[in-house]
């Protein structure tokens, strides 16, 4: 199983980023996938989940600003992040089952 996250970077407060996670090594269309994040000094926390049927769930901090989606044809899960705040600064990780991808750093700063 491989989960390769990308799309992080430096963005100003109020800006947007789209993270991508390219997956391989399992039956993607049957999997529930998540995005987690970990800020310096904090525990890793769940940000958003998408099930195989397309149902989604979000942390309170992400509701109304973030959107998780999946493209089963491309074996890719996305996290669209809008109205970013400095407190969104973290390493973002793609997760499936017991597998974690390498994170991608998101820095929100002016």
C-alpha positions as CSV (number, residue, x, y, z in Angstrom):
1,X,0.0,0.0,0.0
2,X,1.2,3.5,-0.9
3,X,-0.3,6.8,-0.1
4,X,1.4,9.8,-1.6
5,X,0.2,13.2,-0.4
6,X,1.0,16.4,-2.3
7,X,-0.1,19.9,-2.7
8,X,1.0,21.5,0.5
9,X,2.8,24.8,0.7
10,X,2.8,28.4,2.0
11,X,-0.5,30.3,1.7
12,X,-1.7,33.5,3.2
13,X,-4.6,33.6,5.6
14,X,-7.9,33.4,3.7
15,X,-6.3,31.5,0.9
16,X,-6.9,28.1,-0.5
17,X,-5.0,24.9,-1.2
18,X,-6.0,21.6,-2.6
19,X,-4.2,18.5,-1.3
20,X,-4.1,15.3,-3.3
21,X,-3.3,11.7,-2.2
22,X,-2.5,9.2,-4.9
23,X,-3.1,5.7,-3.7
24,X,-2.0,2.3,-4.8
25,X,-1.8,-1.3,-3.6
26,X,-5.4,-1.9,-2.6
27,X,-8.9,-1.7,-4.0
28,X,-9.3,2.0,-3.8
29,X,-13.0,2.1,-4.6
30,X,-13.8,0.0,-1.6
31,X,-11.8,1.9,0.9
32,X,-12.6,4.6,3.4
33,X,-10.0,7.3,3.3
34,X,-9.1,10.1,5.7
35,X,-7.1,13.2,6.0
36,X,-5.4,13.9,9.3
37,X,-3.2,16.7,10.4
38,X,-0.6,17.3,13.1
39,X,0.6,20.7,14.2
40,X,3.8,21.2,16.1
41,X,3.4,20.1,19.7
42,X,-0.1,18.7,19.0
43,X,-1.5,15.2,18.6
44,X,-2.5,14.0,15.2
45,X,-6.1,14.8,14.6
46,X,-8.7,13.7,12.1
47,X,-9.8,16.3,9.6
48,X,-12.1,14.6,7.2
49,X,-13.3,11.2,6.0
50,X,-14.8,9.9,2.8
51,X,-16.4,6.4,2.7
52,X,-16.5,4.1,-0.3
53,X,-20.0,5.3,-0.9
54,X,-19.0,8.9,-0.9
55,X,-20.3,9.9,2.5
56,X,-18.2,12.5,4.2
57,X,-17.5,13.6,7.7
58,X,-15.5,16.6,9.0
59,X,-13.9,17.8,12.2
60,X,-15.7,20.8,13.6
61,X,-12.7,23.0,12.7
62,X,-13.0,21.9,9.0
63,X,-16.8,22.2,8.5
64,X,-17.8,24.8,6.0
65,X,-14.2,25.4,4.9
66,X,-12.8,22.0,3.8
67,X,-14.1,19.5,1.3
68,X,-12.9,16.0,0.9
69,X,-13.6,14.1,-2.3
70,X,-12.4,11.1,-4.2
71,X,-11.8,10.1,-7.8
72,X,-12.0,6.3,-8.0
73,X,-10.8,6.4,-11.6
74,X,-7.6,8.1,-10.6
75,X,-7.2,6.3,-7.2
76,X,-6.9,9.8,-5.6
77,X,-8.5,11.5,-2.7
78,X,-8.5,15.3,-2.4
79,X,-8.8,17.8,0.4
80,X,-9.9,21.3,-0.8
81,X,-9.1,23.8,1.9
82,X,-10.6,27.3,1.7
83,X,-10.5,30.3,4.0
84,X,-7.4,29.0,5.6
85,X,-6.3,30.2,9.0
86,X,-2.9,30.2,10.7
87,X,-4.2,27.5,13.0
88,X,-4.6,25.2,10.0
89,X,-0.8,25.1,9.8
90,X,0.2,21.5,10.1
91,X,1.5,18.4,8.3
92,X,-1.4,16.8,6.6
93,X,-1.5,13.0,6.2
94,X,-3.5,10.7,4.0
95,X,-4.7,7.6,5.9
96,X,-6.4,4.3,5.0
97,X,-6.9,1.5,7.5
98,X,-3.6,1.0,9.2
99,X,-1.6,2.8,6.5
100,X,-0.3,6.3,6.6
101,X,1.2,8.3,3.8
102,X,4.1,10.7,4.2
103,X,2.7,14.1,5.1
104,X,2.6,17.3,3.2
105,X,3.3,20.6,5.0
106,X,0.7,23.3,5.0
107,X,1.8,26.7,6.3
108,X,-0.7,29.5,6.6
109,X,1.1,32.8,7.3
110,X,1.3,36.3,6.1
